[in-house]
Amino acid sequence: EYAPEATAESIADLGAGSLRRAAVEGDVKTGSVLAGQISGMINKEQTCEEIINEIMQDAENILKGAEKWVK
């Protein structure tokens, strides 16, 4: 709801503690979750296991390709 009398301080007070609720208490429904510029690069939902397996596979492929550069 629009409140023309709202000040920057009163608006900031509305979110006070919400970051703590999300980051410390794990309440992501009512807490604030920070997402930076990198969030624009997310294109699929993955489990932690899938992410780690993908990183390991990519690293293995890169290292196999590096053999030609090592004497």
C-alpha atoms as one frame of an Amber mdcrd trajectory, in Angstrom:
protein
   0.000   0.000   0.000   1.313   3.440  -0.929   2.164   5.606   2.077   3.368
   9.072   1.008   4.383   9.913   4.587   6.827   6.986   4.758  10.444   7.949
   5.314  13.530   6.015   4.250  14.127   5.174   7.908  10.625   3.810   8.438
  10.930   1.672   5.313  14.334   0.359   6.450  12.816  -0.506   9.832  10.335
  -2.805   8.079  13.213  -5.025   6.965  15.193  -4.873  10.200  16.083  -8.370
  11.283  14.861 -10.022   8.098  18.389 -10.773   6.858  19.183 -12.426  10.194
  15.989 -14.496   9.946  17.073 -15.857   6.570  20.840 -16.152   7.030  21.051
 -17.259  10.659  17.690 -18.822  11.440  17.088 -20.311   7.987  13.681 -18.649
   7.577  13.716 -17.933   3.841   9.942 -17.439   3.675   9.795 -14.254   5.785
  13.493 -13.362   5.834  15.523 -11.454   3.254  17.751 -13.500   0.973  20.514
 -11.615  -0.829  21.149 -12.321  -4.495  23.856 -10.459  -6.362  24.595  -9.932
 -10.033  25.660 -13.555 -10.411  22.024 -14.609  -9.960  21.462 -13.580 -13.582
  23.692 -16.462 -14.670  21.562 -19.144 -13.012  19.732 -21.113 -15.690  18.724
 -24.327 -13.920  17.923 -25.691 -10.487  20.429 -28.252  -9.195  21.159 -30.108
  -5.997  24.492 -29.569  -4.256  25.539 -33.029  -5.401  24.814 -32.167  -9.043
  26.747 -28.899  -8.801  29.795 -30.580  -7.249  29.727 -33.423  -9.785  29.530
 -30.896 -12.631  32.456 -28.900 -11.230  34.543 -32.061 -10.842  33.739 -33.248
 -14.381  34.611 -29.831 -15.828  37.890 -29.787 -13.881  38.758 -33.283 -15.097
  38.092 -32.289 -18.724  40.215 -29.155 -18.385  43.095 -31.073 -16.796  42.990
 -33.745 -19.505  43.312 -30.999 -22.087  46.246 -29.505 -20.189  48.399 -32.615
 -20.704  49.651 -31.234 -24.003  51.046 -28.180 -22.209  52.963 -30.105 -19.522
  56.340 -31.683 -20.301
